[in-house]
Amino acid sequence: MPWFLSLLLLSGVLIGGVQAKEVRRTVDGKAGQDARIGLFGSITPDCKPERTPPVRIVQPPTHGTIIVGAGQTQVPASGGSCAGSAFPVLAIFYRPAADFAGEDTTILEFDSGLPEKQVQIVDVIIRR
């Protein structure tokens, strides 16, 4: 199972008639700076990158914007035989509105290629 899916196997919900697995988490950030929601991707045991999961913004944040882009990361030194291998990821950030500090929420849905959709409810706390 890809590593990004292991974070998303908490509970089941129904979105648009499709069974979904849901997880809720919190991201901290600073006013005026982008806060990283996460890097999403995976690598096979033989060190080959798997497809980057498409994402849909189910609920946009009220006090900011979601930035989605392509990125790349490396398997850490503790990653066994794949240590140092680079692979593509989906990079997702929260950009707070000007002068915003407080709490916001967004809901993201990932197409993992499995029958169930993978959903993340992300509570963002922006501090001054």
C-alpha positions as CSV (number, residue, x, y, z in Angstrom):
1,M,0.0,0.0,0.0
2,P,1.4,3.4,-0.9
3,W,2.6,5.4,2.1
4,F,0.2,8.3,1.6
5,L,-2.8,6.0,2.0
6,S,-1.7,4.8,5.4
7,L,-2.6,8.3,6.8
8,L,-6.1,8.1,5.3
9,L,-7.5,4.9,6.6
10,L,-9.5,6.1,9.7
11,S,-13.2,5.9,9.0
12,G,-15.7,5.6,6.2
13,V,-18.0,8.3,4.9
14,L,-20.2,8.6,1.8
15,I,-19.4,11.5,-0.6
16,G,-21.4,11.8,-3.8
17,G,-22.6,8.2,-3.6
18,V,-19.0,6.8,-3.3
19,Q,-17.6,5.2,-0.2
20,A,-14.8,7.3,1.2
21,K,-12.1,6.8,3.9
22,E,-11.7,10.0,6.0
23,V,-9.0,11.4,8.4
24,R,-9.0,14.7,10.2
25,R,-5.7,16.5,11.0
26,T,-4.4,19.9,12.0
27,V,-1.7,22.0,10.2
28,D,-0.1,25.0,11.9
29,G,1.2,28.1,10.0
30,K,2.2,31.7,10.3
31,A,0.3,34.8,9.1
32,G,1.5,35.9,5.7
33,Q,3.2,32.6,4.9
34,D,2.1,29.4,3.1
35,A,1.5,26.5,5.3
36,R,2.3,23.0,3.9
37,I,-0.6,20.7,4.1
38,G,1.4,17.8,2.7
39,L,3.4,16.1,0.0
40,F,1.4,13.2,-1.5
41,G,2.9,10.4,-3.6
42,S,4.5,7.0,-3.2
43,I,7.3,4.7,-4.3
44,T,7.2,1.0,-4.9
45,P,9.4,-1.5,-3.0
46,D,11.7,-1.6,-6.0
47,C,12.1,2.2,-5.9
48,K,9.9,3.1,-8.8
49,P,7.5,6.1,-8.4
50,E,3.8,5.4,-8.5
51,R,1.3,7.8,-10.0
52,T,0.7,11.0,-8.1
53,P,-2.9,11.0,-6.8
54,P,-5.3,13.5,-8.3
55,V,-6.9,15.8,-5.7
56,R,-10.3,17.6,-5.6
57,I,-11.0,20.4,-3.2
58,V,-14.4,19.3,-1.8
59,Q,-14.6,22.3,0.5
60,P,-12.3,25.3,0.0
61,P,-11.1,27.2,3.0
62,T,-13.0,30.3,4.0
63,H,-10.0,32.5,4.9
64,G,-7.4,31.4,2.4
65,T,-6.6,29.5,-0.8
66,I,-5.4,26.0,-1.5
67,I,-2.3,25.9,-3.8
68,V,-1.7,22.6,-5.6
69,G,1.4,21.9,-7.6
70,A,3.9,19.2,-8.7
71,G,7.0,18.7,-6.6
72,Q,9.7,16.1,-5.9
73,T,11.0,14.6,-2.7
74,Q,13.6,12.0,-1.7
75,V,13.4,8.9,0.3
76,P,15.2,9.6,3.6
77,A,18.5,7.9,4.5
78,S,16.5,5.5,6.7
79,G,14.5,4.4,3.7
80,G,16.4,1.1,3.1
81,S,17.3,0.1,-0.4
82,C,15.4,3.1,-1.8
83,A,17.3,5.7,0.3
84,G,18.1,8.8,-1.7
85,S,15.7,7.9,-4.5
86,A,13.7,10.9,-5.8
87,F,10.1,10.6,-6.8
88,P,7.3,13.0,-7.9
89,V,4.7,14.2,-5.4
90,L,1.6,16.4,-5.3
91,A,2.5,19.4,-3.1
92,I,-0.4,21.1,-1.4
93,F,-0.2,24.3,0.6
94,Y,-2.7,26.7,2.4
95,R,-2.2,30.4,1.6
96,P,-3.9,32.5,4.2
97,A,-5.7,35.7,3.2
98,A,-3.8,39.0,3.9
99,D,-3.8,39.8,7.6
100,F,-5.6,36.6,8.5
101,A,-4.8,34.8,11.8
102,G,-7.1,32.2,13.3
103,E,-8.6,28.8,12.3
104,D,-9.8,27.6,8.9
105,T,-10.8,24.3,7.4
106,T,-10.6,22.6,4.0
107,I,-11.6,19.2,2.8
108,L,-9.6,17.4,0.1
109,E,-10.5,14.2,-1.7
110,F,-7.8,12.0,-3.3
111,D,-8.3,9.5,-6.1
112,S,-6.0,6.8,-4.9
113,G,-7.0,4.3,-7.5
114,L,-8.8,2.2,-4.9
115,P,-12.6,1.8,-4.9
116,E,-12.9,4.2,-1.9
117,K,-12.0,7.8,-2.2
118,Q,-9.5,9.1,0.4
119,V,-10.6,12.2,2.2
120,Q,-8.7,14.6,4.4
121,I,-10.4,17.2,6.6
122,V,-7.6,19.7,7.3
123,D,-8.0,22.2,10.1
124,V,-5.5,25.0,9.6
125,I,-4.4,27.2,12.5
126,I,-2.6,30.4,11.5
127,R,-0.8,32.4,14.2
128,R,0.8,35.8,14.1
